[in-house]
Amino acid sequence: MKKIALFLVVGLITLLLFSTAAAQPSSYDSGFQVQNLSATDDANVVITYYNKDGSVDTTVSATIAADSSTTFFPIGASVGFDGSVVISSDQEIAAITNVLGDGFDFGASYGGFSAGAGSVNLPLIMKDNYYYSTWFNVQNAGSADTTVTVTYGGTSCTETATIEPGAAATFDQATNTCLASGFVGAATVTADSGGSIVATVIETGVSTLYAYNGFTGSSMEPVMPLVQANNVGYQTGIQIQNTGGSSTSVTVSYTPAGTGTACTETQTIAAGQSETFALYAMSLPGSTSSTCTFGQHFIGSGSVTGNSTSQGLVAIVNQTDFIDKGSAYNAFDPASATTSLVMPLIMDQNYGYFTGFNVQNSDTSTIDLTCTFSGQPSTFDVTATLAPGEAVNHLQYDWLPDYYVGSATCTADGNILGVVNELNYASGDQLFTYEAFNQ
């Protein structure tokens, strides 16, 4: 069967930002990494670039060797391209996109989609929130035109657009006159009957850029493989959205990966709205019901362990040093965990970039984990024994050969989930995060 990966690509587009933060990006570019998940067969891929009106900008063909990945940068579309991408392949593939703002001054990362849904939830939407605003693209993953409606939680504000198959529409909160300045909340995007959509959100700050994917499903107990606080200046904020119809009391349990103390935090989330976890419990002054030690150095993971009325939840995790680096990733539904996952892009001293990953045990019993790196002998393997909810934290900095660019695969005798950080210590927003792909 033909396999299709869907995701959004922005290329050299100019935004009209309704903000006084002049340092926010004025233009965007992107590149993407595609990994062939077959261990035996080459993948023949066709990359189709769609303009916003549904017309095809260009089509590119490529072959990716078995168990290997290929980088597409520049992406191969026309100069000034502003649209979306569909990748078709005769083998299973995974893809991530790195988004760049104003050259290499800003950076963010997100994963590709394998399918769409009739509605998408967006846990964190902002307008002029201490100079932070969001915008997002909604892509039509179906085969017919679809009309989408955006509703913003806790407001009467809505937006609509009709989108051609494969194409995408942009919704910019900075220019949305219905939303009040300072708005922080959630949004839901719904397609008309039979429609199938996906969405990616871009968060823009004075000096940082974040990206995360909209959720096409929910979980009563989402998990977060990487949570850090007071870690060489880095902090974490988790935004959890209640997608159900009733208010619910949510408890998050934090488990250290060798640094910090286990603790919990509880908040009530109204239907259709979202609340911030971790940030005020661990790092910044604010009101929160928590057993965490404020100001403590913490590196570990998080899991929702309480949900009083069993509502569907989705969450994203933002990481920042509050200076010039920030990134985001999607929390996981533990039901999506498997015994194997792949990370399409792993680096060590690649023009200053290196990666680090957290892989979390999502089972209810202790598991043994092994992670291997493509093209490297077993002396570079990463092994760990993980208790339920625990994660292994591993930096590739000076671990692999200099200039290494490849991929990694983790396997376990239980179910696992993971995320990858890409970092360059140089000035500017050189931090990217993406979710590992379960097999």
ZIKA-V256877 format. One record per backbone hydrogen bond with DSSP energy under -0.5 kcal/mol. CO is the residue of the C=O (numbers start at 1). NH is the residue of the N-H. E is the energy in kcal/mol with one decimal. If there is no record, write none. Layout:
co,nh,e
CO,NH,E
CO,NH,E
This chain:
co,nh,e
3,89,-2.9
5,87,-2.8
6,113,-4.8
7,85,-2.0
9,83,-1.0
13,28,-0.7
15,17,-0.9
16,18,-0.6
17,19,-1.9
20,22,-1.6
21,24,-1.8
26,15,-0.7
27,102,-2.5
28,12,-3.1
29,100,-3.2
31,98,-3.0
32,72,-3.1
33,96,-2.1
34,70,-2.4
35,37,-0.7
35,94,-1.9
38,67,-2.2
42,44,-0.5
43,45,-0.7
43,64,-2.8
44,90,-1.0
45,62,-2.2
46,48,-0.6
46,88,-2.7
47,49,-0.5
47,60,-2.6
48,50,-0.6
48,86,-2.1
49,57,-3.0
49,58,-0.8
50,84,-2.0
51,54,-2.0
55,51,-3.1
55,57,-0.5
58,49,-2.6
60,47,-3.7
62,45,-2.8
63,65,-0.5
64,43,-3.1
65,68,-1.5
68,36,-3.1
70,34,-2.6
71,73,-0.7
72,32,-1.6
78,81,-1.9
81,11,-0.6
82,52,-0.7
83,9,-0.9
84,50,-2.8
85,7,-1.8
86,48,-2.7
86,88,-0.5
87,5,-3.1
88,46,-2.6
89,3,-2.9
92,37,-2.4
92,38,-0.5
94,35,-3.2
95,112,-3.0
96,33,-2.4
97,99,-0.5
97,110,-2.0
98,31,-2.0
99,108,-2.0
100,29,-2.5
101,105,-0.9
101,106,-1.6
102,104,-0.6
102,105,-1.0
105,429,-2.5
106,101,-1.9
108,99,-3.2
110,97,-3.2
113,6,-4.2
117,197,-3.2
118,191,-3.2
120,189,-3.2
121,123,-0.5
121,215,-2.7
122,187,-2.3
125,185,-2.4
126,134,-1.8
127,182,-2.8
127,183,-0.6
128,130,-1.2
129,132,-1.3
132,129,-3.2
133,204,-3.1
134,173,-1.7
134,174,-0.6
135,202,-3.3
136,171,-2.9
137,139,-0.5
137,200,-1.9
138,169,-2.2
139,141,-0.8
139,198,-1.9
140,166,-2.4
146,148,-0.5
146,163,-3.1
147,192,-1.3
148,161,-1.7
149,190,-2.6
150,159,-1.6
151,153,-0.6
151,188,-2.4
152,155,-1.7
157,152,-1.7
159,150,-3.4
161,148,-3.1
163,146,-2.1
164,167,-1.5
167,140,-2.6
169,138,-2.6
171,136,-2.4
171,173,-0.6
172,175,-0.8
173,176,-1.0
175,177,-0.8
180,183,-1.6
183,127,-2.0
185,125,-2.8
186,153,-2.3
187,122,-3.2
188,151,-2.6
189,120,-2.8
190,149,-2.6
192,195,-2.7
196,141,-2.4
196,142,-0.9
197,117,-1.9
198,139,-2.8
199,214,-3.1
200,137,-2.0
201,212,-2.1
202,135,-2.0
202,204,-0.5
203,210,-2.4
204,133,-1.9
208,205,-2.6
210,203,-2.6
212,201,-3.3
215,121,-2.4
219,313,-2.5
222,304,-2.5
223,332,-2.8
224,302,-3.0
227,300,-2.6
229,298,-2.7
230,232,-0.9
231,234,-2.0
234,231,-2.0
235,320,-2.0
237,239,-0.5
237,318,-3.2
238,240,-0.6
238,277,-3.6
239,316,-1.8
240,275,-1.9
241,243,-0.8
241,314,-1.8
242,272,-1.9
248,250,-0.6
248,269,-3.0
249,308,-2.3
250,267,-2.4
251,305,-2.3
251,306,-1.5
252,265,-1.9
253,303,-2.1
254,263,-1.4
255,301,-2.5
259,299,-2.1
263,254,-3.1
264,291,-2.8
264,292,-0.6
265,252,-3.0
266,289,-0.7
267,250,-3.5
269,248,-2.0
270,273,-1.9
273,242,-2.9
275,240,-2.4
277,238,-2.7
277,279,-2.2
278,282,-2.1
278,283,-0.5
279,283,-2.2
279,284,-2.4
282,295,-2.9
286,288,-0.5
288,290,-0.9
289,266,-2.8
292,294,-0.9
293,296,-1.9
296,298,-0.5
298,229,-2.5
299,257,-3.3
299,259,-0.9
300,227,-2.4
301,255,-2.4
302,224,-3.6
303,253,-3.3
303,305,-0.6
306,251,-2.1
307,310,-2.1
312,243,-2.7
312,244,-0.7
313,219,-2.4
314,241,-3.3
315,331,-2.7
316,239,-2.4
317,329,-1.9
318,237,-2.3
319,327,-2.2
320,235,-2.9
325,321,-1.9
327,319,-3.1
329,317,-3.0
332,223,-2.4
332,334,-0.6
333,336,-2.6
334,337,-1.4
338,416,-3.1
339,412,-2.0
340,439,-2.6
341,410,-2.6
342,437,-2.8
343,408,-1.8
346,406,-2.7
347,355,-1.9
348,403,-1.2
348,404,-1.1
349,351,-1.2
350,353,-1.5
352,425,-0.6
353,350,-2.7
354,423,-2.9
355,396,-3.1
356,421,-3.3
357,394,-2.6
358,419,-1.9
359,392,-2.3
360,362,-0.7
360,417,-1.6
361,389,-1.9
367,386,-2.5
368,413,-1.3
369,384,-1.9
370,411,-2.8
371,382,-2.5
372,409,-2.3
373,376,-1.8
377,380,-2.0
378,381,-1.8
381,383,-0.5
382,371,-2.9
384,369,-3.2
384,386,-0.5
386,367,-2.3
387,390,-2.2
390,361,-3.0
392,359,-1.6
392,394,-0.5
394,357,-2.7
396,399,-2.5
396,400,-1.1
401,404,-1.6
404,348,-1.7
406,346,-2.5
407,374,-2.6
408,343,-2.8
409,372,-2.9
410,341,-2.3
411,370,-2.6
415,362,-2.1
415,363,-0.6
416,338,-1.1
417,360,-3.4
418,436,-2.4
419,358,-2.0
420,434,-2.2
421,356,-1.9
422,432,-2.7
423,354,-2.3
428,430,-2.0
430,424,-1.6
432,422,-3.5
434,420,-2.8
436,438,-0.6
437,342,-2.8
